[in-house]
Structures are given as C-alpha cells and as structure tokens.
C-alpha cells in the first residue's frame, strides 16, 4: 500500500512540476468560460471570480489534484490562489481541467480570500465538456450537458449556492472515480 501511495504522489508531483503556466493561459481560460453558454452570464452577475487555467488530477486508489489560479474583483487581479484536493475511494487515471468560481457578492469574495477556504465533498461544479457529461449537485439532483467543443459548450445552471457558483471545462485525460474528498484553497493578496 505504501508503494501505491508513493507512486501516486510521485505521479502527481511530476505532473504538476511539468506544467508551465503561460501568461495568456489565464485569458484563454476566462474566454473559454465567457463563451461557454450559461457561465458567460456569471461574469456580469458576480463581484469577482477565481480562475484556475489547469488543475491536474490523478489517482490510483488514493488521489489528488492541484492547480494555481488568480482571484479577480471587478475584472482586476487582487491575488493568487492554490487549490489542493486529496481523494479516497475507487479511482484510476489522470485528467486536467480548468475551473472558475464566481462570487455573487462581497461576502462570498471575502469568505474565499480570508485565508484557507474549503469546499466540502458535497460541493459540485457544472461540467462544460466537449462531449456528454453528468454532474451531481448539492441540492440532491443531477444535471447533464452535451456540447460539440469548448468554444460551443453549453451548461445547465445550478445558480449561486452560498454565494458561489463553480464551473469546470475538461481539458484532457481519462479518470474513473467514485471518490470522497474536498477542495482546499489558499489565497495570497498582491
């Protein structure tokens, strides 16, 4: 079991270190979310957002995810953030995705930027993919989406939940999973 854990952690570390964040990767991710149906409307409904151009995720039994992002208030960068996730359960594979978290009001933004913020295992995101997808939400239901590509992606709305709305866009990889784990975020002001 120790070998499995070490191999998983080595795989994740190698994958994360091999990622090179380009300056325009943030603009590319933001534009993808702006052009992806319902998520585009959230830019006008929100006081700010946190965008993570690439989050790498992988696991064999025990897994994890990590990514770096920027936090914006009214279109201006106010700081950086890191997302870390540890998952336990049936999982095999690796994937990469972009994620955006919209803040409905100042209270939600302040809650996120107060230091270490955490989404519970029940938190959900609307998946925007280049194929069929299904996501579970915290309200007890499920939603599905079908799209032709990231530029033509469509989403179904979950609305704001506790002042936040989360969307993801799959970038690549394949991962089978039935896991439990929350996401932790750190914030560093500029």
N, C-alpha and C positions, 0 to 999 in steps of 0.2 A: 504494500500500500504506500509506503514511503517513496518508493521508486516512482509510482504513478503520480503522486503529488509533486515530487521534484521535477518530473518530466513535464507536467502541465505548467508548472511555474516557469520553467526554463523556456518552454514554447511561447508563453505569454510575454516574458521579458524580451526574448529575441524579436518577436513580432512588434512589440512596442518600440524597441530601440531602432528597428529598421524603418520606422515611419518617419518621413521628413515632411514637416508641415510647411507648405508653401504659403507665402503671404496672401495670395489670391484664393487659397483654398477656403478661407472664411467667406469671401464674396461669392464663390461658386456655390457653397452650401446654402447661404442665405438666398441666393437667386433660385436655387432648386426648390426651397420651401415656399418662396414667393409665387412661383409658377405652378405649384402642386395643388391646385384646387382650393379646398377649404382652408388649408394652413395659410394661404396668402392673405386672407381676410384678418387673421390674427395680428398681423403687423400693425394694422390701424386700430385694433381693439385693445392693444396692450401698451403699458407704460415702458416695457422693456422685454428683453429676451436673453437667453444664454444659448449659444450655438456651439456645437461640437462637430467639426467637419468630419472627423474619423474617430470612431470608437472601435477598437479591436476587441474581439471576444473569442474565447476558446475554452475548451474543456474536455476532459476525459474523466467522468465521474465527479470530480471537483473542478470548477472552472472559475474564470474571472474575466473581467472586462476593464478597460482603462482608456481614457481619452482626455485630451486637453481642449479647452474652449475659451471663449471670450463672453463677457457679460456686457450687454448694451442697455442704456437708458435713453429712450427717445432717439435712437439711432447713433448714439455716441458711446464708444467703448469706455467703460468705467472700471474694468478689472478683468482678471483671468480666473479660470476655474478648472479644476481637475475632477473627473468622475472616476470612481473606483467601484467595482462590484465583485463580490465573491458569491458563487452559487454552489449549491449542493443538490445532487439528485442525478437522474439519468440524463447524460449529455455526452455528445461526441461530435467534434468538429471545430471549425473556426469560421468566423464571419466578421465583416466590417460594415458599419452603418454610420450615418450622420444622424444627429439628434438635435432638436431645438425644444427649448422650454420657454413658453410665453408667460409673462407675469401680467395678470389682469389689472393690478393696482399697486400702489406704493407699498402697501403692507406685505404683499406677496414677494415683491422685489427685495424688501428689507429683510424678510424672513430668510430668503435664499442667500443674501450677501452678509448675513450676520456672523458667518463663520463656517462651521461644519453643518451642512444641511443633508438630510437623508430622506429618500423615498422608501416607503415600506415595500415589502414584497407584493402587496396588493396593488400598488400603483401601476398604471398602464399607459401605453402610448398608442396613438393611431399610426399604423404602419402604412407607409407610402412606398409601394414597390413596383417593379416592372413586371409583375405577374399577379397571381391571386395571393391574397393574404388574409389572415384572420387574427383578430386580437381580442383579448378579454379585457373588460374594463372594471373599474372598482364598483360600479353600480350593479354588478351581478350579471350583466348581459354580455353579448359578444357582438362584434361588428366585422364586416368583411369589406374588402375593396378589390377592384380589378382594374389594372391600367396597362397601357402599352409600353411606357417607358418613363424615366424620371421626369422628363420635360412635359409629359402628358398625363402625369399621375393624378389620381383623384383620391379624395379622402372622405371618410364619414366623420361627422362631428361628435365629439364627446363633450364639447363645451369646456368651460373652465371648471376645475374641481379644486376646491380650497385655494382659489386664486391663480391656479396654474393649468396650463394645457401643454401636453407633450406630443410631439410628432417625430417619427423616425423615417429615414429613407435607407433601404438596404443598398449597400454598395457592392457586395460580393461575398462569396463563401457559402458554405452549407453547414448547418448545425442542427442536429436533432437534440431536443431537450424537453424535459419535464422537470423543471428545477424550482427551487425556492431561494430567493436572495434579494436584497435591497440594493439600491444605488446610493452611494455617499458622494457628496460634492464638497469641495473646499473652494474658498473664494479669497483672492488676493487683490485688493484695490490697486489701481495705478497710482 
